[in-house]
Amino acid sequence: MITLHQLRCFAAVFDEGSVTAAAAVMRLAQPSVSEQVRLLEGSLGTLLFQRVGRGLLPSEAAKVLRVHAQETLDAAQRAVAAVTSVKEVVSGTIRFGVFGTSRLYLDADLIGDVLDRHPGVRIELMGLNSTDVQEQLRRGRLEAGIIALPIADAGLTVTPIMRDEVVYISAVPERVQRPVSAAMLAAAPLVLAEASWGNEDSTRRQLSRAVQSVGGTLTPLVDVEDIETALEVAATGRADAITARGLLRRMGDRLSPDLKWVPLRPRLYDEFAVVTRRDVPLSRASQVVIELAVARMRAVASQP
């Protein structure tokens, strides 16, 4: 039986003119290359090389075989490439965890990216808050997701990808003339999002710690579920909002022109990471979504 390895060794000897040179090119032991050529000659029932001095002279049979050997090796390579391309096709259902404000960072764009590249998939973007995504990952309902840090779970692999500065937003000019300190934050009339999650929300936890550091307590005047509503309330001047700069950039013209923002002092950041289950290998589908989602998040972070 003729093998591809025999044909590769034969082709190398034919092209290099000696077993020694062929073995060096193929990074094999010389006796191994000689044995493969001998086995090939045995299968064909003919001599392929004659020794001339320190080199080898190919027979007429070898000259004919060299052409067919290359065709066979090329065909084998094409076959491997074809199988690999089939393996890379992404299909089935993708169930990916996303944090609450992900709809403003990436949802529609991410869905478009996935469907444009892999039209055979079905997408489920799941999660109400980073805490919710973490719990669904722990229970095995999701394979991967993007959440806001911090997170403490030994069963999950956490890969930080970007951060976005948290800023103070108001429609009242005198409230946004300079950076807002923790003491000012403690006394400010605030409308905060993520009402259902309260201090389980990562941004609220940071704000609470900042206010506590000056002996205060974070007590919003208004609690709402989503950041869009918080910004609408802030636009009336009745309360001020806090959110990430990236979200403001993404909202663009949808944001009231009356709203202005200033940084906090000290500066605060929402940090985001890809999280996966440590005990479960990632499917190709999840790898695709992670790659596209990370690219989208980093694009938002890089905007001026």
Contacts in CASP RR format, 6 or more apart in sequence:
PFRMAT RR
TARGET T0000
AUTHOR 0000-0000-0000
METHOD contacts of the structure
MODEL  1
MITLHQLRCFAAVFDEGSVTAAAAVMRLAQPSVSEQVRLLEGSLGTLLFQ
RVGRGLLPSEAAKVLRVHAQETLDAAQRAVAAVTSVKEVVSGTIRFGVFG
TSRLYLDADLIGDVLDRHPGVRIELMGLNSTDVQEQLRRGRLEAGIIALP
IADAGLTVTPIMRDEVVYISAVPERVQRPVSAAMLAAAPLVLAEASWGNE
DSTRRQLSRAVQSVGGTLTPLVDVEDIETALEVAATGRADAITARGLLRR
MGDRLSPDLKWVPLRPRLYDEFAVVTRRDVPLSRASQVVIELAVARMRAV
ASQP
1 43 0 8 1.000
2 40 0 8 1.000
2 43 0 8 1.000
2 44 0 8 1.000
4 72 0 8 1.000
4 73 0 8 1.000
4 76 0 8 1.000
5 36 0 8 1.000
6 36 0 8 1.000
6 37 0 8 1.000
6 39 0 8 1.000
6 40 0 8 1.000
6 43 0 8 1.000
7 40 0 8 1.000
7 69 0 8 1.000
7 72 0 8 1.000
7 73 0 8 1.000
8 26 0 8 1.000
8 73 0 8 1.000
9 22 0 8 1.000
9 26 0 8 1.000
9 28 0 8 1.000
9 32 0 8 1.000
9 33 0 8 1.000
9 36 0 8 1.000
9 37 0 8 1.000
9 40 0 8 1.000
10 36 0 8 1.000
10 37 0 8 1.000
10 40 0 8 1.000
10 48 0 8 1.000
10 62 0 8 1.000
10 65 0 8 1.000
10 66 0 8 1.000
10 69 0 8 1.000
11 66 0 8 1.000
11 69 0 8 1.000
11 70 0 8 1.000
11 73 0 8 1.000
12 22 0 8 1.000
12 25 0 8 1.000
12 26 0 8 1.000
12 33 0 8 1.000
13 19 0 8 1.000
13 22 0 8 1.000
13 33 0 8 1.000
13 37 0 8 1.000
13 49 0 8 1.000
13 56 0 8 1.000
14 49 0 8 1.000
14 58 0 8 1.000
14 62 0 8 1.000
14 66 0 8 1.000
15 22 0 8 1.000
16 22 0 8 1.000
16 25 0 8 1.000
17 55 0 8 1.000
17 56 0 8 1.000
18 54 0 8 1.000
18 55 0 8 1.000
18 56 0 8 1.000
19 30 0 8 1.000
19 33 0 8 1.000
19 34 0 8 1.000
19 37 0 8 1.000
19 56 0 8 1.000
20 30 0 8 1.000
22 33 0 8 1.000
23 29 0 8 1.000
23 30 0 8 1.000
23 32 0 8 1.000
23 33 0 8 1.000
26 33 0 8 1.000
37 48 0 8 1.000
37 49 0 8 1.000
40 48 0 8 1.000
41 47 0 8 1.000
41 48 0 8 1.000
44 61 0 8 1.000
44 65 0 8 1.000
46 59 0 8 1.000
46 61 0 8 1.000
47 59 0 8 1.000
47 61 0 8 1.000
48 58 0 8 1.000
48 59 0 8 1.000
48 61 0 8 1.000
48 62 0 8 1.000
48 65 0 8 1.000
49 56 0 8 1.000
49 57 0 8 1.000
49 58 0 8 1.000
49 59 0 8 1.000
49 62 0 8 1.000
50 56 0 8 1.000
50 57 0 8 1.000
50 59 0 8 1.000
51 57 0 8 1.000
58 66 0 8 1.000
87 284 0 8 1.000
88 284 0 8 1.000
89 118 0 8 1.000
90 117 0 8 1.000
90 118 0 8 1.000
90 120 0 8 1.000
90 121 0 8 1.000
90 284 0 8 1.000
90 285 0 8 1.000
90 288 0 8 1.000
91 118 0 8 1.000
91 120 0 8 1.000
91 121 0 8 1.000
91 285 0 8 1.000
92 120 0 8 1.000
92 121 0 8 1.000
92 122 0 8 1.000
92 285 0 8 1.000
93 121 0 8 1.000
93 122 0 8 1.000
93 123 0 8 1.000
93 124 0 8 1.000
93 285 0 8 1.000
94 114 0 8 1.000
94 121 0 8 1.000
94 122 0 8 1.000
94 123 0 8 1.000
94 124 0 8 1.000
94 285 0 8 1.000
94 286 0 8 1.000
94 288 0 8 1.000
94 289 0 8 1.000
95 124 0 8 1.000
95 126 0 8 1.000
95 141 0 8 1.000
95 142 0 8 1.000
95 143 0 8 1.000
96 123 0 8 1.000
96 124 0 8 1.000
96 125 0 8 1.000
96 126 0 8 1.000
96 142 0 8 1.000
96 143 0 8 1.000
96 144 0 8 1.000
96 145 0 8 1.000
96 286 0 8 1.000
96 289 0 8 1.000
96 293 0 8 1.000
97 125 0 8 1.000
97 126 0 8 1.000
97 127 0 8 1.000
97 133 0 8 1.000
97 136 0 8 1.000
97 137 0 8 1.000
97 142 0 8 1.000
97 144 0 8 1.000
97 145 0 8 1.000
97 146 0 8 1.000
97 147 0 8 1.000
98 106 0 8 1.000
98 107 0 8 1.000
98 125 0 8 1.000
98 126 0 8 1.000
98 127 0 8 1.000
98 133 0 8 1.000
98 145 0 8 1.000
98 146 0 8 1.000
99 127 0 8 1.000
99 129 0 8 1.000
99 130 0 8 1.000
99 133 0 8 1.000
99 146 0 8 1.000
99 147 0 8 1.000
99 148 0 8 1.000
99 272 0 8 1.000
100 127 0 8 1.000
100 128 0 8 1.000
100 129 0 8 1.000
100 130 0 8 1.000
100 194 0 8 1.000
101 193 0 8 1.000
101 226 0 8 1.000
101 227 0 8 1.000
101 243 0 8 1.000
101 244 0 8 1.000
101 247 0 8 1.000
102 125 0 8 1.000
102 146 0 8 1.000
104 227 0 8 1.000
104 247 0 8 1.000
104 250 0 8 1.000
104 251 0 8 1.000
105 246 0 8 1.000
105 247 0 8 1.000
105 250 0 8 1.000
105 296 0 8 1.000
105 297 0 8 1.000
105 300 0 8 1.000
106 293 0 8 1.000
106 296 0 8 1.000
106 297 0 8 1.000
106 300 0 8 1.000
107 125 0 8 1.000
109 296 0 8 1.000
110 125 0 8 1.000
110 289 0 8 1.000
110 292 0 8 1.000
110 293 0 8 1.000
110 296 0 8 1.000
111 123 0 8 1.000
111 125 0 8 1.000
113 292 0 8 1.000
113 295 0 8 1.000
113 296 0 8 1.000
114 121 0 8 1.000
114 123 0 8 1.000
114 288 0 8 1.000
114 289 0 8 1.000
114 292 0 8 1.000
115 121 0 8 1.000
115 123 0 8 1.000
117 288 0 8 1.000
117 292 0 8 1.000
118 285 0 8 1.000
118 288 0 8 1.000
121 285 0 8 1.000
123 289 0 8 1.000
126 133 0 8 1.000
126 136 0 8 1.000
126 141 0 8 1.000
126 142 0 8 1.000
127 133 0 8 1.000
127 136 0 8 1.000
128 196 0 8 1.000
128 197 0 8 1.000
129 194 0 8 1.000
129 196 0 8 1.000
129 197 0 8 1.000
129 200 0 8 1.000
129 201 0 8 1.000
130 147 0 8 1.000
130 148 0 8 1.000
130 151 0 8 1.000
130 201 0 8 1.000
130 202 0 8 1.000
131 197 0 8 1.000
131 200 0 8 1.000
131 201 0 8 1.000
133 142 0 8 1.000
133 145 0 8 1.000
133 146 0 8 1.000
133 147 0 8 1.000
133 275 0 8 1.000
134 147 0 8 1.000
134 151 0 8 1.000
134 153 0 8 1.000
134 156 0 8 1.000
134 275 0 8 1.000
136 142 0 8 1.000
137 143 0 8 1.000
137 144 0 8 1.000
137 145 0 8 1.000
137 156 0 8 1.000
137 275 0 8 1.000
137 276 0 8 1.000
137 277 0 8 1.000
138 153 0 8 1.000
138 155 0 8 1.000
138 156 0 8 1.000
140 277 0 8 1.000
140 280 0 8 1.000
143 276 0 8 1.000
143 277 0 8 1.000
143 280 0 8 1.000
143 282 0 8 1.000
143 283 0 8 1.000
143 286 0 8 1.000
144 274 0 8 1.000
144 275 0 8 1.000
144 276 0 8 1.000
144 277 0 8 1.000
144 282 0 8 1.000
144 286 0 8 1.000
144 289 0 8 1.000
144 290 0 8 1.000
145 274 0 8 1.000
145 275 0 8 1.000
145 276 0 8 1.000
145 290 0 8 1.000
145 293 0 8 1.000
146 161 0 8 1.000
146 272 0 8 1.000
146 273 0 8 1.000
146 274 0 8 1.000
146 275 0 8 1.000
146 290 0 8 1.000
146 293 0 8 1.000
146 294 0 8 1.000
146 297 0 8 1.000
147 272 0 8 1.000
147 273 0 8 1.000
147 275 0 8 1.000
148 202 0 8 1.000
148 203 0 8 1.000
148 270 0 8 1.000
148 271 0 8 1.000
148 272 0 8 1.000
149 158 0 8 1.000
149 160 0 8 1.000
149 202 0 8 1.000
149 271 0 8 1.000
149 272 0 8 1.000
149 273 0 8 1.000
150 202 0 8 1.000
150 271 0 8 1.000
151 158 0 8 1.000
151 273 0 8 1.000
151 275 0 8 1.000
154 278 0 8 1.000
155 277 0 8 1.000
155 278 0 8 1.000
155 279 0 8 1.000
156 275 0 8 1.000
156 276 0 8 1.000
156 277 0 8 1.000
156 278 0 8 1.000
157 275 0 8 1.000
157 276 0 8 1.000
157 277 0 8 1.000
157 278 0 8 1.000
158 273 0 8 1.000
158 274 0 8 1.000
158 275 0 8 1.000
159 273 0 8 1.000
159 274 0 8 1.000
159 275 0 8 1.000
159 276 0 8 1.000
160 271 0 8 1.000
160 272 0 8 1.000
160 273 0 8 1.000
161 272 0 8 1.000
161 273 0 8 1.000
161 274 0 8 1.000
161 294 0 8 1.000
161 297 0 8 1.000
161 298 0 8 1.000
162 271 0 8 1.000
162 272 0 8 1.000
162 297 0 8 1.000
162 298 0 8 1.000
162 300 0 8 1.000
162 301 0 8 1.000
163 269 0 8 1.000
163 270 0 8 1.000
163 271 0 8 1.000
163 272 0 8 1.000
163 301 0 8 1.000
164 244 0 8 1.000
164 245 0 8 1.000
164 246 0 8 1.000
164 247 0 8 1.000
164 269 0 8 1.000
164 270 0 8 1.000
164 272 0 8 1.000
164 300 0 8 1.000
164 301 0 8 1.000
165 244 0 8 1.000
165 245 0 8 1.000
165 263 0 8 1.000
165 267 0 8 1.000
165 268 0 8 1.000
165 269 0 8 1.000
166 203 0 8 1.000
166 206 0 8 1.000
166 207 0 8 1.000
166 242 0 8 1.000
166 243 0 8 1.000
166 244 0 8 1.000
166 245 0 8 1.000
166 264 0 8 1.000
166 267 0 8 1.000
166 268 0 8 1.000
166 269 0 8 1.000
166 270 0 8 1.000
167 242 0 8 1.000
167 243 0 8 1.000
167 244 0 8 1.000
167 245 0 8 1.000
167 248 0 8 1.000
167 261 0 8 1.000
167 262 0 8 1.000
167 263 0 8 1.000
167 264 0 8 1.000
168 175 0 8 1.000
168 176 0 8 1.000
168 179 0 8 1.000
168 180 0 8 1.000
168 185 0 8 1.000
168 188 0 8 1.000
168 240 0 8 1.000
168 241 0 8 1.000
168 242 0 8 1.000
168 261 0 8 1.000
168 262 0 8 1.000
168 263 0 8 1.000
168 264 0 8 1.000
169 176 0 8 1.000
169 231 0 8 1.000
169 234 0 8 1.000
169 240 0 8 1.000
169 241 0 8 1.000
169 242 0 8 1.000
169 243 0 8 1.000
169 248 0 8 1.000
169 259 0 8 1.000
169 260 0 8 1.000
169 261 0 8 1.000
170 176 0 8 1.000
170 234 0 8 1.000
170 237 0 8 1.000
170 240 0 8 1.000
170 241 0 8 1.000
170 259 0 8 1.000
170 260 0 8 1.000
170 261 0 8 1.000
171 234 0 8 1.000
171 235 0 8 1.000
171 236 0 8 1.000
171 237 0 8 1.000
171 256 0 8 1.000
171 258 0 8 1.000
171 259 0 8 1.000
171 260 0 8 1.000
172 237 0 8 1.000
172 240 0 8 1.000
173 260 0 8 1.000
175 188 0 8 1.000
175 240 0 8 1.000
176 260 0 8 1.000
176 261 0 8 1.000
176 262 0 8 1.000
177 262 0 8 1.000
178 262 0 8 1.000
179 262 0 8 1.000
179 263 0 8 1.000
179 264 0 8 1.000
179 265 0 8 1.000
180 188 0 8 1.000
180 262 0 8 1.000
180 263 0 8 1.000
180 264 0 8 1.000
180 265 0 8 1.000
181 214 0 8 1.000
181 264 0 8 1.000
181 265 0 8 1.000
182 210 0 8 1.000
182 211 0 8 1.000
182 213 0 8 1.000
182 214 0 8 1.000
182 264 0 8 1.000
182 265 0 8 1.000
182 266 0 8 1.000
183 214 0 8 1.000
185 207 0 8 1.000
185 210 0 8 1.000
185 211 0 8 1.000
185 218 0 8 1.000
185 264 0 8 1.000
186 211 0 8 1.000
186 214 0 8 1.000
186 215 0 8 1.000
186 216 0 8 1.000
186 217 0 8 1.000
186 218 0 8 1.000
188 240 0 8 1.000
189 221 0 8 1.000
189 238 0 8 1.000
189 239 0 8 1.000
189 240 0 8 1.000
190 218 0 8 1.000
190 220 0 8 1.000
190 221 0 8 1.000
190 222 0 8 1.000
190 239 0 8 1.000
190 240 0 8 1.000
190 241 0 8 1.000
190 242 0 8 1.000
191 220 0 8 1.000
191 221 0 8 1.000
191 222 0 8 1.000
191 223 0 8 1.000
191 224 0 8 1.000
191 230 0 8 1.000
191 233 0 8 1.000
191 234 0 8 1.000
191 238 0 8 1.000
191 239 0 8 1.000
191 240 0 8 1.000
191 241 0 8 1.000
192 204 0 8 1.000
192 207 0 8 1.000
192 220 0 8 1.000
192 222 0 8 1.000
192 223 0 8 1.000
192 224 0 8 1.000
192 230 0 8 1.000
192 241 0 8 1.000
192 242 0 8 1.000
193 201 0 8 1.000
193 224 0 8 1.000
193 225 0 8 1.000
193 226 0 8 1.000
193 227 0 8 1.000
193 229 0 8 1.000
193 230 0 8 1.000
193 241 0 8 1.000
193 243 0 8 1.000
194 201 0 8 1.000
194 203 0 8 1.000
194 204 0 8 1.000
194 225 0 8 1.000
195 223 0 8 1.000
195 224 0 8 1.000
195 225 0 8 1.000
196 225 0 8 1.000
197 204 0 8 1.000
198 204 0 8 1.000
198 223 0 8 1.000
199 205 0 8 1.000
199 208 0 8 1.000
202 270 0 8 1.000
203 242 0 8 1.000
203 243 0 8 1.000
203 244 0 8 1.000
203 268 0 8 1.000
203 270 0 8 1.000
204 218 0 8 1.000
206 268 0 8 1.000
207 218 0 8 1.000
207 242 0 8 1.000
207 268 0 8 1.000
208 217 0 8 1.000
208 218 0 8 1.000
210 264 0 8 1.000
210 266 0 8 1.000
210 268 0 8 1.000
211 217 0 8 1.000
211 218 0 8 1.000
212 218 0 8 1.000
220 239 0 8 1.000
221 238 0 8 1.000
221 239 0 8 1.000
222 230 0 8 1.000
222 233 0 8 1.000
222 238 0 8 1.000
222 239 0 8 1.000
224 230 0 8 1.000
224 233 0 8 1.000
227 241 0 8 1.000
227 243 0 8 1.000
227 247 0 8 1.000
228 251 0 8 1.000
230 241 0 8 1.000
230 243 0 8 1.000
231 241 0 8 1.000
231 243 0 8 1.000
231 251 0 8 1.000
231 255 0 8 1.000
231 256 0 8 1.000
231 259 0 8 1.000
232 256 0 8 1.000
233 239 0 8 1.000
233 241 0 8 1.000
234 240 0 8 1.000
234 241 0 8 1.000
234 256 0 8 1.000
234 259 0 8 1.000
235 256 0 8 1.000
235 258 0 8 1.000
235 259 0 8 1.000
237 258 0 8 1.000
242 264 0 8 1.000
244 270 0 8 1.000
245 261 0 8 1.000
246 300 0 8 1.000
246 301 0 8 1.000
246 303 0 8 1.000
248 255 0 8 1.000
248 261 0 8 1.000
249 300 0 8 1.000
249 303 0 8 1.000
250 300 0 8 1.000
272 297 0 8 1.000
274 290 0 8 1.000
274 293 0 8 1.000
274 294 0 8 1.000
276 282 0 8 1.000
276 286 0 8 1.000
282 290 0 8 1.000
END
